[in-house]
Amino acid sequence: MSDSVSDAAFPFDRARRRAKRRNAEDVDEAGDNSNSEEEKERLLFQKRAETASRRLTKGGPKSVKRVGEVFENPQFFPDGPATNDIRQGRIGNCWLVSARCALTDKPGLIESICVARDEDFGVYGFVFHRDGDWFPEVNDDRLFLTFPDYDRSTIERRIMDGIKKEYDSERLTTEQEYRDLYQRSSGARFFGPCQYPNQTWFPLLEKAFAKAHGNYVALERGWAGEALEDLTGGVTDDFHTYDILDRDHFWSQLLAANDQFLFTCSAGSGDERYVSNLRQKGIVAQHAYAVKRAVKMDGHKLVLLKNPQGRVEWRGP
């Protein structure tokens, strides 16, 4: 991994120097640099990302803001990356999110791929493993938001104005009030929200991963094992539980989760009765989970899972 850090420094340093040459507030605007290759690449990625998201979900993101405009007190790693920080956004990339959940339980893994950043100028460097080698990816700090800007909003402003009228206020909604409600904190993001309102590492890492694979549409559906390989450079194995011959040996491996091994899991598809039975127990079919730990208690073998969606809990038995 040490080689990858030095390799990533070159494009990151170029991006940082370019950002410093421009006004910090306009670092991501085309301006006089619209003809540069780097700027063309950035604009192309943004266009592809917007197009891809509209294909994936109705409407897609409605606005784009820089980190400093979204977060009141942005922090990349407030207390270090943690599993509970992560939430799946509005695309079907649970395979990727579950892999990153697994990485956060092993100290140092997430930090090893977030290799460089200059938060003052909004430049971030990451590395990913592909085809046997580590490749750098450099991002700006623009994030896609769910709701439109104030001057393009109609429905949201009417809702806010209607609520004010209920409280006998004739004053119309101001732009600042609108932004505080619809375009502030982690929940305003279209992709990859975090539990904590000022944390930024997760959406910026997800954006870099999408850029490395072409656009956000490439993140729709995939295999968690492939995500783990891209994020760690390791080798993964897929298997069905009914193919396990030595269950005691497998249980000993599960006990070493996040120590010697990283695990993700999923429940497959089946007929409607099978899927309905899973749903009643709180398990989502065709959805990836991260394995946090395994324990044996009162003669029962228990496995703690993390749902990237942050909702739907196991109800047993």
N, C-alpha and C positions, 0 to 999 in steps of 0.2 A: 504493500500500500504506500510505502514511502516514495517509490518512484512516481506513483500517480499524483501525489501532492505536488511534486516539482513540475511535472508535465502540465498540471492544471494552472500553474501560476502564470504561464505566458499569456494565454487568452484573457485570463482574469486581469492581469496587469494592464493589458491593452484597453480593456473595457473600462477599468478604473481611470486610466489617464484620459480616455475620451470623455468620461463623465465629468472629470474635474475641469476640462477645458470649456465645458458648457455650464450654464447656470444650473444650479442643483435642482431647481424647480422644473427645468426643461430638459432634464437628462434623457428622458425617453421620447421627447417630441422629435419629429423628423427635422424640422428647421433647415439650416444650411447643409446638414449632413445627409439629406434625403437620398443623395446619389451614392453614398458610400456602400460598400458591400455589406458591412456589418449592419447598417441601418435597413437595407433592403431585406436582409435575413430576418431582422427583428420584426419588421412590418409584415413580412410574409407569414411568420409564425403566428402573429396576432390574428391575421386574417383567417388562417387555417383553423386556429383555435376557436374563433367565433363561429365559423362555418360548421366545424365538427360538433360543437355543443348544441347548435340548433338542430342538427340531425339527431342528436341523442335525446334531447329533451324539448318539450314544447316551449318555444320562445328563446331559450338560451339565455346567457348573461345579457344584462341590459346596459351595463356601464363598466368602465375601467378606471381604477384609481390607484395612485401610488400608496405604498405602505404608510407613509406619514399622514395621508389623507383619510385612511381607514381606521388606524389605531391611534388612540389618544397617547399611549406610551409604549410604542412598539419595542418588543424584546425578542431576539432570535431564540435564545435558550434561557428563559427566566430562571429555571431551577434544573436545567438539563432536560433532555427529551424523556418522556414517560408515556406508557401505553394509554393512560387515561386522557392524554392531551388530544388524541386523534379521533376524528370523526369522518365517516365517509360522506362525500359531497353528493351532487346531483347526477352523477354518472355511475355506471355499473362497474366500478373498479375495486370491488371488495378484495379481489385477489392481490392487488398491489397494497391496499391499505392494511390488510391482515399481515402481509409480509413485513411492513414497516412497524406494525404493532409488535411483532415477534422480535425485531431488531432492537426496539427500545428497552426490552427486558435484559439485554446483554450490554452492560456498560461499555461505552466506547465505540460501538458499531456505527450508530448514526453520526457521531462526531467525525468518524473517519471518512465519510463521504461528503460531509459539508466542510470542504477544505479551506475555503477562503471567503471573506466578505468585507465589504466596506459599506457599513450601514449609513454613513453620512451621505454617500453619493448613490446609494441604491444599487450596488453591484454585488453579485453573489456567485461563487464558484462551487461546483459539485463535480464528483467523479462517479462514473458508472462502468460496470464491467460488461463488455460485449465481445464475443468471438475471441476469447482468450486474452484480452488486453483491457487496460483501463483507459477510458476516454473522458476528457474534461467537458463540462457544459457550463456556460456562463449565462446568467440571467440578469435582467433588470428587475425592478421591484413593483411592476404594475400587476395588479390582481383584478380578476373579473368578479363583478358584483351581481347580485340577483336583481336588484331594482334599478330603474333608470335614473339619470340625473334629474335634478329639480326642474329644469326648464323643459324636459321631455316627458315629465310625468303628468298623467291626467287622473288615473284611477286612484293612485296613492294619495295625491293631494286632496282629491274630493273626499276620501275617507277621513283624512285628518281634519279637514274643514267641517265635515259633518259632525265629528265628535265634539269639536269646539262649540258648534251651535247648540248641541245638547246641553252644554254647560253655560248657555247664554253669552257666548263670546262671538262677536261679529268679526273679530280680527282674523285675517287669513293667515294660513301657515307660512312662516318665513322659510327661506332656504336653509338656514342653520338648523331650525327645528326639524325640517325634512331630513337633512343629512344625518342628524343625530339619531333619528329613529330608523332610517332605512339603509344608511351607508356607513355605519360605524360599527366597529368591533368585529370579532371573528364570525358572528352569525350573519353578517352582511354578505359574506363571500359565496359565490356560486359553486366553487370547487373547494373541497377539503377544509371545512371549518375545524377549529380547535375548541376544546372545552374552555380554555382560558382566553379571555377577550383580547389580550395584547400579544399573544404568542405568534411568531411569524415563520418559524423554521418549516413547519409542515406544508403550508401552501406553496412556499417557495421551492421546496424540494419536489413537490408534486408537479409544479410548473416546469422545472428543469427536466424531470423524467419524461413529461409529455413532449417537450422540445426535442429531447434525445431520440424519441420514437416518431417524430414528425408532427404530431398534434394530439389533442385530447381524445380524438376518436380512436386512436390506437390503444387507449387505456380502457376502452369498453370491452369487458370480458377478457379473461386470460387465466393463467395458471399461477398460483402463489409460488410454486417452486421456481418458476422462471424469474419471478420478481426477486426472490431471495438470491438467486444466482447473479442477477444484474446488480444487486445492492451489496453483495459480499464477495463475489468472485468464487464462492464455494460450489460444491456439487450437491444436487438434491436428488431425492428418490421419491417416486409416487407409488402408492400401493393401496389396495382395498383391505379393510379390516378382516373380511372373510378369507383373505389369502394369507393371513398371518398364521404360521404353523407353531412357532414357539412363543406363546403369549406371555410367558414369564419373562423371556428375554426382552420382548417388546416393552413390557411394563418397566423393566429396569432402565430402558432407554428413555421412556417418558419421564421417569423420576429425575433424569438428568436434563430435562428441558431447560433451555436458557443458560445451561452450564456447558455441557458438551454438544448439545444439539439445539437446533431451532425447529419448531414444529408449527405447521398450520394444518387445518383440516376442513372438511366440508361434508355435507350430507347430499347425496346424489339425487337425481330426479327419479320419478317413478309414476305409478298411476295416481289418480286423484285421491284415493283412499290413503295411500302411503304419505303423500304430501300433506293431506289434512291431518293425519295423525302426528306428523312432525310439528305442524303448526300449533296444534293443541298443547303440545309439550313445550312450546317456546323455541323450537329449532326452525330456522329458515332453510328451505331446500334450495339447492344450487347456490349456496352462499358460503363464502370463505370466512373462517374464524382463525384467530391466533391462539395457540396453546400457551397459557401463562405458567402453569405449574401442575404437577400431579402429586397427590398425597394418598396415603392409606390411613383410614380412620375408622375405628370400631369395626374392623374387618371388611370395610367397603373401600374400593378403589375409586377415587374421585379425581376428576380433571377439571381445572378451572379454565374457561375459554373467554376470549374477548371478542365481542361482536363489533365489527368496525362501524356499524350503524349507530351504536350507542343506545340501542333500544331492543326490545324483545328479549325477555329473560327466560331461561330454562325453568320450567315448572314441574318437571319430573312426572312419574318416578323414573 
